[in-house]
Amino acid sequence: MNAGHNNMPGDNVILLFYKEFEADKFIKYDRYLKRILKPIYHKFHTRQKKTGFAVSFSLLHRALVQAGYDVRINDFTFARQHLEHPVGLVGFPTILEGWDLPNPALLGPSLYDHPGLAPNLMQDERFQGYLVLADWMRDMFKPVYGDRCTSWFAGIDTEEWPDTRSAAKDIDILIYDKIRWDRYVFEPHLLAPIRSKLAQRGLQVAELRYKFHDHRTYQDMLRRSKAMLFLCEHETQGIAYQEALACNVPVLAWDFGMWADPLWKIFSQTPIPASSVPFFSDRCGRRFRVLAEFDNCLQDFLDNMDSYEPRQFVSENLSLSQSAHLYASQYFSLLKRHTARSPDRVS
């Protein structure tokens, strides 16, 4: 694999640096105890075992490896031996604490939820690019980070999430409940009425709640489901609903339209536009914004069940190969910029 950068050491090497989120919860330094206990805990529960940071990083790594790149994780030795070579910093912002490598860096995905949390970040000359996922996030970050802010997405593995359209289905609607903010409002005034409306139609309904299921359970539920109702205020990418699409399960989505994280009130005087399904089209299903629209939207959704092509949408717009190409092109552009500035430098 060659990205158009010849005669450079490690011209097929992508250096990724990743640090998972850790924080003390009950007492100081208990995060170190959690490192020891976490593998044991994971053996005895059926909840999700990976954070969103970890899932995004895993998909990035998988896409690049499948594309033929030599991906090295946290390889400080290579980075220090080749100071002109780019590095990719992924995960939680703590990875930036004490970061001392001078290599040109591509930041993200993940890191900050709002540019106001680190408004001067891109003034560091090492930081040449900042990756965001959804278009609404790019619109939020670009006024602060400028042209260094670019888009990327995690690819969806359609082999891991196979077409289930021909499988035996005993669930009409699978409710995926990912309501995170102001749940005390949305549960009685959105979720409960929707449950009632679905029951009145005689539909067979099952529910999964975010963080309260594991990977295998989700795959099994998608295989059994004709359609999914996705309830989430906003998503930076929305890998879970895209996995449903990959399985050829159409999605009816609550698209609230605004960034619900309370952070918005710190950085803006008006609500910040957002989407719960930032990668979506009418080939995937339908969207509604408020409960008053639900009945008509549901009827339209059900009437058009045979016309949706969600798996094809994923294959055409969210593939692993596209994800790898997008990341690699931006990553190696940093190498080209560096050599253009310092043509006589040797490592």
Secondary structure, DSSP 8 states (H G I E B T S, - for coil): ---S--SSTTTTEEEEEEE-----SSSTTHHHHHHHHHHHHHHT--S--S-HHHHHHHHHHHHHHHTT-EEEES-HHHHHH-TTS-EEEEESGGGGTT----S-EEEEEES-SSGGGSTTGGGSTTEEEEEE-SHHHHHHHHHHHGGGEEE------TTTS---TTS---EEEEEEE---SSHHHHIIIIIHHHHHHHHHTT--EEEEETTSS-HHHHHHHHHHEEEEEEEES--SS-HHHHHHHHTT--EEEEE--B--STTHHHH-SS--B--S-SS--TTTEEEESSGGGHHHHHHHHHHTGGG--HHHHHHHHS-HHHHHHHHHHHHHHHHHHHHHH-TT---
